[in-house]
Amino acid sequence: MDEQRLREIIREELIAHDERNKAEVITIRVNDQMKATMLGIMKNMNWGGTSED
């Protein structure tokens, strides 16, 4: 295998790795946003807090 082909393979692998990392970061951000939204809903519904009956 020549040097040029090795460079192409390495470049393709680096690009694929970068894309996987971006997808993981997006997933984490979406999960964090969903958690924050659910916490907000729970606070609005007064779940997990003291009720004033």
PyMOL Python script that loads the backbone (N, CA, C, O; Angstrom):
from pymol import cmd

cmd.read_pdbstr("""\
ATOM      1  N   MET A   1       0.861  -1.175   0.000  1.00  0.00           N
ATOM      2  CA  MET A   1       0.000   0.000   0.000  1.00  0.00           C
ATOM      3  C   MET A   1       0.908   1.238   0.000  1.00  0.00           C
ATOM      4  O   MET A   1       1.836   1.343   0.802  1.00  0.00           O
ATOM      5  N   ASP A   2       0.627   2.145  -0.891  1.00  0.00           N
ATOM      6  CA  ASP A   2       1.503   3.313  -0.987  1.00  0.00           C
ATOM      7  C   ASP A   2       1.132   4.383   0.042  1.00  0.00           C
ATOM      8  O   ASP A   2       0.065   4.342   0.656  1.00  0.00           O
ATOM      9  N   GLU A   3       2.031   5.325   0.207  1.00  0.00           N
ATOM     10  CA  GLU A   3       1.872   6.361   1.227  1.00  0.00           C
ATOM     11  C   GLU A   3       0.625   7.211   0.983  1.00  0.00           C
ATOM     12  O   GLU A   3      -0.071   7.575   1.931  1.00  0.00           O
ATOM     13  N   GLN A   4       0.341   7.526  -0.265  1.00  0.00           N
ATOM     14  CA  GLN A   4      -0.829   8.349  -0.585  1.00  0.00           C
ATOM     15  C   GLN A   4      -2.118   7.669  -0.138  1.00  0.00           C
ATOM     16  O   GLN A   4      -3.003   8.301   0.437  1.00  0.00           O
ATOM     17  N   ARG A   5      -2.206   6.363  -0.414  1.00  0.00           N
ATOM     18  CA  ARG A   5      -3.416   5.619  -0.025  1.00  0.00           C
ATOM     19  C   ARG A   5      -3.550   5.574   1.500  1.00  0.00           C
ATOM     20  O   ARG A   5      -4.655   5.700   2.029  1.00  0.00           O
ATOM     21  N   LEU A   6      -2.440   5.396   2.200  1.00  0.00           N
ATOM     22  CA  LEU A   6      -2.471   5.389   3.661  1.00  0.00           C
ATOM     23  C   LEU A   6      -2.957   6.740   4.191  1.00  0.00           C
ATOM     24  O   LEU A   6      -3.746   6.798   5.135  1.00  0.00           O
ATOM     25  N   ARG A   7      -2.482   7.814   3.581  1.00  0.00           N
ATOM     26  CA  ARG A   7      -2.925   9.152   3.991  1.00  0.00           C
ATOM     27  C   ARG A   7      -4.432   9.318   3.790  1.00  0.00           C
ATOM     28  O   ARG A   7      -5.112   9.895   4.638  1.00  0.00           O
ATOM     29  N   GLU A   8      -4.947   8.817   2.679  1.00  0.00           N
ATOM     30  CA  GLU A   8      -6.380   8.907   2.401  1.00  0.00           C
ATOM     31  C   GLU A   8      -7.189   8.131   3.439  1.00  0.00           C
ATOM     32  O   GLU A   8      -8.218   8.607   3.918  1.00  0.00           O
ATOM     33  N   ILE A   9      -6.718   6.940   3.778  1.00  0.00           N
ATOM     34  CA  ILE A   9      -7.419   6.115   4.765  1.00  0.00           C
ATOM     35  C   ILE A   9      -7.427   6.812   6.120  1.00  0.00           C
ATOM     36  O   ILE A   9      -8.461   6.875   6.784  1.00  0.00           O
ATOM     37  N   ILE A  10      -6.285   7.331   6.525  1.00  0.00           N
ATOM     38  CA  ILE A  10      -6.190   8.021   7.811  1.00  0.00           C
ATOM     39  C   ILE A  10      -7.109   9.238   7.818  1.00  0.00           C
ATOM     40  O   ILE A  10      -7.804   9.492   8.802  1.00  0.00           O
ATOM     41  N   ARG A  11      -7.112   9.987   6.723  1.00  0.00           N
ATOM     42  CA  ARG A  11      -7.980  11.174   6.629  1.00  0.00           C
ATOM     43  C   ARG A  11      -9.454  10.779   6.747  1.00  0.00           C
ATOM     44  O   ARG A  11     -10.220  11.428   7.460  1.00  0.00           O
ATOM     45  N   GLU A  12      -9.848   9.711   6.046  1.00  0.00           N
ATOM     46  CA  GLU A  12     -11.238   9.246   6.108  1.00  0.00           C
ATOM     47  C   GLU A  12     -11.601   8.813   7.523  1.00  0.00           C
ATOM     48  O   GLU A  12     -12.700   9.101   7.996  1.00  0.00           O
ATOM     49  N   GLU A  13     -10.691   8.127   8.196  1.00  0.00           N
ATOM     50  CA  GLU A  13     -10.949   7.675   9.567  1.00  0.00           C
ATOM     51  C   GLU A  13     -11.067   8.866  10.524  1.00  0.00           C
ATOM     52  O   GLU A  13     -11.913   8.864  11.418  1.00  0.00           O
ATOM     53  N   LEU A  14     -10.223   9.876  10.338  1.00  0.00           N
ATOM     54  CA  LEU A  14     -10.294  11.066  11.185  1.00  0.00           C
ATOM     55  C   LEU A  14     -11.613  11.809  10.989  1.00  0.00           C
ATOM     56  O   LEU A  14     -12.214  12.286  11.952  1.00  0.00           O
ATOM     57  N   ILE A  15     -12.054  11.903   9.748  1.00  0.00           N
ATOM     58  CA  ILE A  15     -13.330  12.560   9.453  1.00  0.00           C
ATOM     59  C   ILE A  15     -14.470  11.774  10.096  1.00  0.00           C
ATOM     60  O   ILE A  15     -15.360  12.364  10.708  1.00  0.00           O
ATOM     61  N   ALA A  16     -14.450  10.454   9.965  1.00  0.00           N
ATOM     62  CA  ALA A  16     -15.500   9.612  10.547  1.00  0.00           C
ATOM     63  C   ALA A  16     -15.504   9.747  12.071  1.00  0.00           C
ATOM     64  O   ALA A  16     -16.566   9.819  12.689  1.00  0.00           O
ATOM     65  N   HIS A  17     -14.323   9.782  12.664  1.00  0.00           N
ATOM     66  CA  HIS A  17     -14.207   9.929  14.111  1.00  0.00           C
ATOM     67  C   HIS A  17     -14.784  11.280  14.551  1.00  0.00           C
ATOM     68  O   HIS A  17     -15.508  11.359  15.543  1.00  0.00           O
ATOM     69  N   ASP A  18     -14.461  12.326  13.811  1.00  0.00           N
ATOM     70  CA  ASP A  18     -14.971  13.664  14.115  1.00  0.00           C
ATOM     71  C   ASP A  18     -16.497  13.700  14.033  1.00  0.00           C
ATOM     72  O   ASP A  18     -17.154  14.310  14.876  1.00  0.00           O
ATOM     73  N   GLU A  19     -17.050  13.053  13.025  1.00  0.00           N
ATOM     74  CA  GLU A  19     -18.506  13.022  12.867  1.00  0.00           C
ATOM     75  C   GLU A  19     -19.160  12.274  14.021  1.00  0.00           C
ATOM     76  O   GLU A  19     -20.210  12.695  14.505  1.00  0.00           O
ATOM     77  N   ARG A  20     -18.560  11.168  14.475  1.00  0.00           N
ATOM     78  CA  ARG A  20     -19.102  10.431  15.617  1.00  0.00           C
ATOM     79  C   ARG A  20     -19.070  11.298  16.874  1.00  0.00           C
ATOM     80  O   ARG A  20     -20.026  11.311  17.650  1.00  0.00           O
ATOM     81  N   ASN A  21     -17.977  12.013  17.069  1.00  0.00           N
ATOM     82  CA  ASN A  21     -17.876  12.898  18.238  1.00  0.00           C
ATOM     83  C   ASN A  21     -18.943  13.979  18.198  1.00  0.00           C
ATOM     84  O   ASN A  21     -19.557  14.282  19.221  1.00  0.00           O
ATOM     85  N   LYS A  22     -19.170  14.562  17.032  1.00  0.00           N
ATOM     86  CA  LYS A  22     -20.199  15.596  16.902  1.00  0.00           C
ATOM     87  C   LYS A  22     -21.571  15.024  17.241  1.00  0.00           C
ATOM     88  O   LYS A  22     -22.361  15.669  17.930  1.00  0.00           O
ATOM     89  N   ALA A  23     -21.852  13.829  16.766  1.00  0.00           N
ATOM     90  CA  ALA A  23     -23.143  13.191  17.040  1.00  0.00           C
ATOM     91  C   ALA A  23     -23.307  12.929  18.533  1.00  0.00           C
ATOM     92  O   ALA A  23     -24.396  13.111  19.076  1.00  0.00           O
ATOM     93  N   GLU A  24     -22.233  12.503  19.201  1.00  0.00           N
ATOM     94  CA  GLU A  24     -22.295  12.255  20.641  1.00  0.00           C
ATOM     95  C   GLU A  24     -22.548  13.551  21.405  1.00  0.00           C
ATOM     96  O   GLU A  24     -23.337  13.570  22.349  1.00  0.00           O
ATOM     97  N   VAL A  25     -21.888  14.624  21.007  1.00  0.00           N
ATOM     98  CA  VAL A  25     -22.076  15.917  21.677  1.00  0.00           C
ATOM     99  C   VAL A  25     -23.512  16.391  21.500  1.00  0.00           C
ATOM    100  O   VAL A  25     -24.125  16.877  22.450  1.00  0.00           O
ATOM    101  N   ILE A  26     -24.049  16.255  20.299  1.00  0.00           N
ATOM    102  CA  ILE A  26     -25.435  16.659  20.042  1.00  0.00           C
ATOM    103  C   ILE A  26     -26.390  15.842  20.908  1.00  0.00           C
ATOM    104  O   ILE A  26     -27.339  16.386  21.474  1.00  0.00           O
ATOM    105  N   THR A  27     -26.140  14.536  21.012  1.00  0.00           N
ATOM    106  CA  THR A  27     -26.993  13.669  21.827  1.00  0.00           C
ATOM    107  C   THR A  27     -26.963  14.101  23.283  1.00  0.00           C
ATOM    108  O   THR A  27     -28.005  14.170  23.934  1.00  0.00           O
ATOM    109  N   ILE A  28     -25.776  14.391  23.798  1.00  0.00           N
ATOM    110  CA  ILE A  28     -25.637  14.834  25.192  1.00  0.00           C
ATOM    111  C   ILE A  28     -26.386  16.145  25.403  1.00  0.00           C
ATOM    112  O   ILE A  28     -27.084  16.305  26.405  1.00  0.00           O
ATOM    113  N   ARG A  29     -26.249  17.078  24.476  1.00  0.00           N
ATOM    114  CA  ARG A  29     -26.928  18.373  24.605  1.00  0.00           C
ATOM    115  C   ARG A  29     -28.443  18.203  24.583  1.00  0.00           C
ATOM    116  O   ARG A  29     -29.155  18.840  25.360  1.00  0.00           O
ATOM    117  N   VAL A  30     -28.933  17.348  23.696  1.00  0.00           N
ATOM    118  CA  VAL A  30     -30.379  17.105  23.618  1.00  0.00           C
ATOM    119  C   VAL A  30     -30.860  16.467  24.913  1.00  0.00           C
ATOM    120  O   VAL A  30     -31.898  16.856  25.447  1.00  0.00           O
ATOM    121  N   ASN A  31     -30.106  15.478  25.429  1.00  0.00           N
ATOM    122  CA  ASN A  31     -30.495  14.834  26.684  1.00  0.00           C
ATOM    123  C   ASN A  31     -30.520  15.835  27.831  1.00  0.00           C
ATOM    124  O   ASN A  31     -31.444  15.830  28.644  1.00  0.00           O
ATOM    125  N   ASP A  32     -29.505  16.693  27.896  1.00  0.00           N
ATOM    126  CA  ASP A  32     -29.463  17.710  28.945  1.00  0.00           C
ATOM    127  C   ASP A  32     -30.648  18.667  28.821  1.00  0.00           C
ATOM    128  O   ASP A  32     -31.242  19.062  29.824  1.00  0.00           O
ATOM    129  N   GLN A  33     -30.981  19.032  27.599  1.00  0.00           N
ATOM    130  CA  GLN A  33     -32.110  19.939  27.383  1.00  0.00           C
ATOM    131  C   GLN A  33     -33.416  19.273  27.800  1.00  0.00           C
ATOM    132  O   GLN A  33     -34.280  19.913  28.399  1.00  0.00           O
ATOM    133  N   MET A  34     -33.560  17.982  27.480  1.00  0.00           N
ATOM    134  CA  MET A  34     -34.777  17.272  27.871  1.00  0.00           C
ATOM    135  C   MET A  34     -34.877  17.180  29.391  1.00  0.00           C
ATOM    136  O   MET A  34     -35.962  17.341  29.950  1.00  0.00           O
ATOM    137  N   LYS A  35     -33.765  16.924  30.059  1.00  0.00           N
ATOM    138  CA  LYS A  35     -33.774  16.869  31.528  1.00  0.00           C
ATOM    139  C   LYS A  35     -34.187  18.217  32.106  1.00  0.00           C
ATOM    140  O   LYS A  35     -35.007  18.279  33.022  1.00  0.00           O
ATOM    141  N   ALA A  36     -33.623  19.287  31.574  1.00  0.00           N
ATOM    142  CA  ALA A  36     -33.952  20.623  32.064  1.00  0.00           C
ATOM    143  C   ALA A  36     -35.430  20.920  31.836  1.00  0.00           C
ATOM    144  O   ALA A  36     -36.084  21.508  32.697  1.00  0.00           O
ATOM    145  N   THR A  37     -35.949  20.524  30.702  1.00  0.00           N
ATOM    146  CA  THR A  37     -37.367  20.746  30.396  1.00  0.00           C
ATOM    147  C   THR A  37     -38.247  19.962  31.362  1.00  0.00           C
ATOM    148  O   THR A  37     -39.227  20.492  31.887  1.00  0.00           O
ATOM    149  N   MET A  38     -37.893  18.693  31.596  1.00  0.00           N
ATOM    150  CA  MET A  38     -38.684  17.870  32.509  1.00  0.00           C
ATOM    151  C   MET A  38     -38.633  18.428  33.927  1.00  0.00           C
ATOM    152  O   MET A  38     -39.649  18.441  34.622  1.00  0.00           O
ATOM    153  N   LEU A  39     -37.464  18.888  34.362  1.00  0.00           N
ATOM    154  CA  LEU A  39     -37.367  19.489  35.697  1.00  0.00           C
ATOM    155  C   LEU A  39     -38.257  20.722  35.797  1.00  0.00           C
ATOM    156  O   LEU A  39     -38.920  20.941  36.811  1.00  0.00           O
ATOM    157  N   GLY A  40     -38.266  21.521  34.742  1.00  0.00           N
ATOM    158  CA  GLY A  40     -39.122  22.703  34.710  1.00  0.00           C
ATOM    159  C   GLY A  40     -40.589  22.331  34.807  1.00  0.00           C
ATOM    160  O   GLY A  40     -41.347  22.972  35.534  1.00  0.00           O
ATOM    161  N   ILE A  41     -40.996  21.301  34.079  1.00  0.00           N
ATOM    162  CA  ILE A  41     -42.391  20.845  34.118  1.00  0.00           C
ATOM    163  C   ILE A  41     -42.733  20.340  35.514  1.00  0.00           C
ATOM    164  O   ILE A  41     -43.795  20.645  36.057  1.00  0.00           O
ATOM    165  N   MET A  42     -41.813  19.560  36.089  1.00  0.00           N
ATOM    166  CA  MET A  42     -42.061  19.020  37.425  1.00  0.00           C
ATOM    167  C   MET A  42     -42.180  20.138  38.466  1.00  0.00           C
ATOM    168  O   MET A  42     -43.019  20.067  39.364  1.00  0.00           O
ATOM    169  N   LYS A  43     -41.346  21.159  38.343  1.00  0.00           N
ATOM    170  CA  LYS A  43     -41.440  22.291  39.271  1.00  0.00           C
ATOM    171  C   LYS A  43     -42.778  23.003  39.109  1.00  0.00           C
ATOM    172  O   LYS A  43     -43.423  23.366  40.093  1.00  0.00           O
ATOM    173  N   ASN A  44     -43.185  23.198  37.858  1.00  0.00           N
ATOM    174  CA  ASN A  44     -44.469  23.865  37.599  1.00  0.00           C
ATOM    175  C   ASN A  44     -45.642  23.063  38.148  1.00  0.00           C
ATOM    176  O   ASN A  44     -46.651  23.631  38.564  1.00  0.00           O
ATOM    177  N   MET A  45     -45.505  21.748  38.145  1.00  0.00           N
ATOM    178  CA  MET A  45     -46.581  20.894  38.648  1.00  0.00           C
ATOM    179  C   MET A  45     -46.416  20.636  40.139  1.00  0.00           C
ATOM    180  O   MET A  45     -47.232  19.949  40.754  1.00  0.00           O
ATOM    181  N   ASN A  46     -45.351  21.193  40.716  1.00  0.00           N
ATOM    182  CA  ASN A  46     -45.051  21.073  42.135  1.00  0.00           C
ATOM    183  C   ASN A  46     -44.792  19.614  42.535  1.00  0.00           C
ATOM    184  O   ASN A  46     -45.195  19.178  43.613  1.00  0.00           O
ATOM    185  N   TRP A  47     -44.117  18.872  41.657  1.00  0.00           N
ATOM    186  CA  TRP A  47     -43.723  17.508  41.992  1.00  0.00           C
ATOM    187  C   TRP A  47     -42.442  17.549  42.792  1.00  0.00           C
ATOM    188  O   TRP A  47     -41.570  18.383  42.547  1.00  0.00           O
ATOM    189  N   GLY A  48     -42.335  16.676  43.717  1.00  0.00           N
ATOM    190  CA  GLY A  48     -41.100  16.559  44.473  1.00  0.00           C
ATOM    191  C   GLY A  48     -40.896  17.667  45.474  1.00  0.00           C
ATOM    192  O   GLY A  48     -39.845  17.742  46.109  1.00  0.00           O
ATOM    193  N   GLY A  49     -41.877  18.527  45.626  1.00  0.00           N
ATOM    194  CA  GLY A  49     -41.752  19.623  46.584  1.00  0.00           C
ATOM    195  C   GLY A  49     -42.826  19.493  47.644  1.00  0.00           C
ATOM    196  O   GLY A  49     -43.604  18.539  47.654  1.00  0.00           O
ATOM    197  N   THR A  50     -42.853  20.426  48.497  1.00  0.00           N
ATOM    198  CA  THR A  50     -43.886  20.424  49.535  1.00  0.00           C
ATOM    199  C   THR A  50     -45.154  21.040  48.982  1.00  0.00           C
ATOM    200  O   THR A  50     -45.115  22.076  48.317  1.00  0.00           O
ATOM    201  N   SER A  51     -46.257  20.414  49.254  1.00  0.00           N
ATOM    202  CA  SER A  51     -47.520  20.983  48.782  1.00  0.00           C
ATOM    203  C   SER A  51     -48.125  21.820  49.883  1.00  0.00           C
ATOM    204  O   SER A  51     -47.979  21.524  51.069  1.00  0.00           O
ATOM    205  N   GLU A  52     -48.807  22.869  49.470  1.00  0.00           N
ATOM    206  CA  GLU A  52     -49.434  23.780  50.419  1.00  0.00           C
ATOM    207  C   GLU A  52     -50.920  23.562  50.433  1.00  0.00           C
ATOM    208  O   GLU A  52     -51.675  24.309  49.812  1.00  0.00           O
ATOM    209  N   ASP A  53     -51.349  22.516  51.154  1.00  0.00           N
ATOM    210  CA  ASP A  53     -52.786  22.195  51.231  1.00  0.00           C
ATOM    211  C   ASP A  53     -53.434  22.926  52.361  1.00  0.00           C
ATOM    212  O   ASP A  53     -54.637  22.782  52.581  1.00  0.00           O
TER     213      ASP A  53
END
""", "prot")
cmd.dss("prot")
cmd.show_as("cartoon", "prot")
cmd.util.cbc("prot")
cmd.orient("prot")
